[in-house]
Every structure is written in structure tokens, then in C-alpha cells.
Amino acid sequence: MSLTATFADSAVQLFSVGVAGIVVWHLIPRARANERMLVQLAFFGVMTFVLADAHLAPLSYADGGTRDVNALLLTFAKILWWVHLAWAIIGIVRIYLVVNGKPREARLLQDLIVGIVYVGMVLSVLAFVFGVPIGTLVATSGVVAIILGLALQNTLSDVFSGIALTLGRPYQLGDWIHLSDGTEGRIVESTWRSTHLLTAESNIVVLPNSVLAKLGLTNVSRPSETHRMSVIVRIAPTRMPSVVFDVMKAVLSSSSKILNDPAPIVWLKTLDAVALEIELQFWVGSISQRIAARNEVLDLVYRHCKSYGLLLATPTSALVSFHDLPTEETAEPPLVTPLELIKAISIFKSLDLVEKKALAEATVVREFNAGEVIARQDEPGANLMIVRSGIVAVRNHDEELGRLAPGDYFGGASLFGDLGEAGTLEALEPVIIYEVKQQALAALLAERPALAQSFRSALTDRGQRTPPSVSQVASERRNSRVFLTAIQSIFRG
């Protein structure tokens, strides 16, 4: 076989393998990155073998002076070889970044490497396939690059700042960050020019990378999502600081939205004739829980202060004369009678004062020591129980489901026959309970069907459940007429 025939066969084979590689590469889905990389390497290896077998050097320019079809095919084949080489390098780099890091985090780095590889491929094709003098081209492009650099100064600043932030890794996608200018949000996207933050208001803030690189940045998500919060409380100095300290400890102990580890802290900051200032420090599982936790803590501060007879101090901005300030001798603690607690419970807000007084008159006081069981799991409570003071834990065997604070209520489920406590109720400290007798409550519910339905829903929402022995389907199908009849029978009995 002549040299020309060998040259022609090699050109055809090289061109065919290159085109076949492109077709097969595009047929493989993008999600199967490993298979695509293997295909790239396989076709690149075959094309390299064909070149070596035909003694064709892709890294040197050789112009035989021929312009026939075979020479044209060989030119295109060499171009395809350089394309496959670039794809193989890019595939290896991407797999390396995925294995050794986080691919979403390394997006800018991938783009940078891909750009360098493609630029190198184009220059190599120009030099080794077409014989273009690269030195002259690079010198000319350097002048153009200076002009473009001056024109695109801000854009290039954003690009290189983005590269610096990516390599420095002060954050990753999904982290919550707080900036020195007050902006805060979760990182949802990082591009060449900007970083996108999703704020708590569900808005997207687009920050140029050059601006972000100059700001002080606090990564709230590292080393963990745990977030410390503090609430300032001002209490009138009508009780000894040690008493106030114990009440604030009870506030934090009764919260279900804050973490027990790290343990919350009560800090008595200052004391004067106007107020005892206390800082409550606690931790939440993530920054998204801070509003709910703060709301709960403030609600518990109010409840426990009212329960233990503490008064909130007058704000520092208010003008109060010295003789108007409450003292331990002159302070009048808020009343926490059964009537006051019944008034505070939302399900009884539709009752008039006479009806509320009737419930209060049917109330008795019960006391429980720390560790004493108040109600058993799945046993319907006969009477309505309202926590006057103290903390009650709701447990399911060894698991704590939640805690009840002053103003919370439970029981009364036997009015509906099929509701039981979701867990065993245990006093964590000395607890005082106001117990509303079943007959008084049944009489009221029998006259108020809407109130009865609201009361049943409230008990269900507060964690009481149907025992396993009762059919859930039958419970859901029970209509209001049936369960009102049950209330009336209890009342008549």
C-alpha cells in the first residue's frame, strides 16, 4: 500500500472516530458524568493511536502543500483530536472537583479551568494545525486585553473577587451570613459577578462580588447552625434578686423551642431603684427558629412573672417620679385567681363574666411536689386542669414531648369519651393546679355547642389523642349531636 493510501486511510479513520465520539458523547445524559468522561477518554485514546500509527504528529505543524480531500480531512481530524483532548481534560478536572470538594461550591473554579482549557485548545489548533504565529497573535491580543481591561474594570473586579471568595471558602451554598452593613440572608447562588442572598423577608439580594469581598462577613451557619440569642427583661425591684433569678430559670426551663445543650443562661446585669435588668441567653437549632423562640420566651416571661407576683419595670424612657416607684413593701402583685386564669384562656373568651365566675366557683386548688405524676398517658382526665404555677413535663416513656407553663391547661377529655392524654404529666418542680370540676364544665358546654366543639379541637391541638382501643374512623364520623348528648348525660348524672 502506498504512502498516499496510508495517509488517506488514517485521515478517514481519524475523522470518523472524532465525529463518532462527538455523537456518542451527546447521546449520553449530562447526569451520567462518569460515563461521559470514560467515553471522552476512550475516543481520545483511539484517535491518538491512529495518529501514532500513521506517524502523524499533532504537536507540530506540517504543511505538505497538498490541498486534496484527504488533506482537508486530516486537518479536520486534527482539530477534532484537540477538541477531544480539551473535553478529556475538562472531564477529569470536573470529576476531581466532585470527588475532592463540593461541585456547587467549585462552580467558579470549574468555569475558570474550562475557559483556560478552551483558550489553550484554540491557540494549539491555530499553531499546530494552521501554522499561525502565536507569538505575534499574543502580542497583539495583549494590547487588546489592556484596552478591554480598562473598559471592563468593574466587571473584572467582580470576577476576580468571586474567584478569591471561592478559593477562600468563607461560605458555601446554603449558609446563612450576616454582613457588616446589616444585610443578612442565606446563600442561594454564586456566579462570576455576584452572590445572591435569600433574606428572611423572602427577597433576593444581589451583591456584586467586589462589594461582598470588602464587607465584614459573619457566617452564622458555621461551625454549626446553632444560634445564640438574648432577651433583655426589666423587672421592678419588688422581690429579692435570687427570687427573680429562679423565676427566669423557670422561664427558660419551660421553653420547648430553645436548646438544653448548650444550657441557657440567666444574667442579672444591673440593679437600681427603678429595675432589675436581666439578660436571658439561649440557643436555638437554626437561625430560622429565632423568631418563634423569642416569641415563646417573651410569652413565658409574662406568664411566670404574673404567676409569681413579679411586676415588669417601667421603661427607661418613661418619666416616673421617685414616689411612684413600686417597692417590695408597696408593690401589689397581679392577682392570679381562678377567675383571672379563666379570663386569660382563649377558648373561654366568648363567655360573659357570669359564666366565667361560675366556672371559677367550681374550681379547687391542687398541689403537686416535684417528680409527682399529675395524669397518666392515655387516661382521659375527668376535670379541666389549669397550671397556676410551676412547670409540668409531658413524657412518653423516657421521651419528653413538651412542657406546660402557667396558663396552660389539660384534662377534661372524659367529656368527649375518646380523648386521652398524649403523655404522662409530671411536675418538674412544686406545681399548683386549678381544677375545674367536670359537672360545671359539662353544663356550660351543653348550652354552648360551638364552645364545645372549640374546646374539643383545642384539646386535640394541645396533644391529647385517641387511645389505641378506640377506632379513629368512628371518632372522626361522630357528629356534634352525639357528643352533645354525651355531655348532657354527664351533667344529668
Buried (B, 14 or more C-beta within 10 A) or exposed (E): EEEEEEBBBBBBBBBBBBBEBBEBBEEBEEEEBEEBBEBBBBBBEBBBEBBEEBEBEBEEBEEEEEEEEBBEBBBBBBBBBBBBBBBBBBBEBBBEBBEEEEBEBBBBBBBBBBEEBBEBBEBBBBBBBEEBEBEEEEEEEEEEEEEEEEEEEEBBBBBBBBBBBBEEEBBBBEBBBBBEEEBBBBBEBBBBBBBBBBEEEEEEBEBBBBBBBEEEBEBBBEEEBBBBBEBEBBBBBBBEEEBBBBBBBBBBBBBBBBBEEEEBBBEBEEBEEBBBBBBBBBBBBEBEBBEEBBEBBBBBBBBBBBBBBBBBBBEEEEEEEEEEBBEEEEBEBBEBEBBBBBBBBEBBEEBEEEBBBBBBEBBEEBEBEEEEEBBEBBBBBBBBBBBBBBBBBBBEEEEBBBBBBBBBBBBBBBBBBBBBBBBBBBBBBEBBBBBBBBBBBBBBBBBBBEBBBBBBEBBBEBBBBBBEEBEEEEBEEEEEEEBBEBBBEBBEE
